[in-house]
Amino acid sequence: TVSYSSFQNGMAEWMHRTVQEKARVLLMPTELPEQFWPEAVVTADLLSIVLYHLSLTF
């Protein structure tokens, strides 16, 4: 993107924030240490992809 034009990243930033929020929801009810944060992010991202593709098939 062009310098000082962060608005061009809107969709990417929205997706990044959404995945982070889903990861936070996965970790909230647990008492797992922060070292599991990367795994929660990967899991949240995979869940988003799978659920999106499932919604296309019905």
Phi, psi and omega per residue, in radians:
T1 nan 2.866 3.123
V2 -1.293 2.547 3.109
S3 -0.985 2.460 3.114
Y4 1.080 0.518 3.116
S5 -2.258 0.936 -3.075
S6 -1.127 -0.331 3.128
F7 -1.076 -0.342 3.113
Q8 -1.249 -0.300 -3.128
N9 -1.658 0.245 -3.020
G10 -0.898 -0.865 -3.101
M11 -1.153 -0.766 3.140
A12 -1.114 -0.743 3.121
E13 -1.140 -0.665 3.121
W14 -1.116 -0.787 3.129
M15 -1.122 -0.719 3.131
H16 -1.072 -0.788 3.131
R17 -1.133 -0.698 3.136
T18 -1.103 -0.764 3.123
V19 -1.138 -0.700 3.111
Q20 -1.097 -0.719 3.129
E21 -1.125 -0.712 3.117
K22 -1.150 -0.681 3.099
A23 -1.111 -0.711 3.115
R24 -1.083 -0.710 3.115
V25 -1.127 -0.650 3.110
L26 -1.145 -0.637 -3.072
L27 -1.540 -0.377 -3.047
M28 -0.968 -0.875 -3.068
P29 -1.303 -0.111 -3.129
T30 -1.739 2.924 3.044
E31 -1.999 0.606 3.142
L32 -1.282 2.569 3.104
P33 -1.211 2.890 -3.089
E34 -1.103 -0.272 -3.136
Q35 -1.130 -0.275 3.129
F36 -1.564 -0.009 -3.141
W37 -0.975 -0.816 3.136
P38 -1.039 -0.680 3.120
E39 -1.161 -0.661 3.115
A40 -1.144 -0.661 3.124
V41 -1.158 -0.772 3.121
V42 -1.091 -0.771 3.135
T43 -1.103 -0.766 3.125
A44 -1.084 -0.701 3.125
D45 -1.144 -0.785 3.115
L46 -1.098 -0.714 3.097
L47 -1.069 -0.720 3.118
S48 -1.066 -0.765 -3.131
I49 -1.144 -0.821 -3.113
V50 -1.115 -0.798 -3.128
L51 -1.131 -0.640 3.093
Y52 -1.093 -0.815 -3.113
H53 -1.204 -0.581 3.063
L54 -1.138 -0.619 -3.138
S55 -1.191 -0.408 3.134
L56 -1.376 -0.383 -3.058
T57 -1.516 -0.177 -3.109
F58 -1.913 nan nan
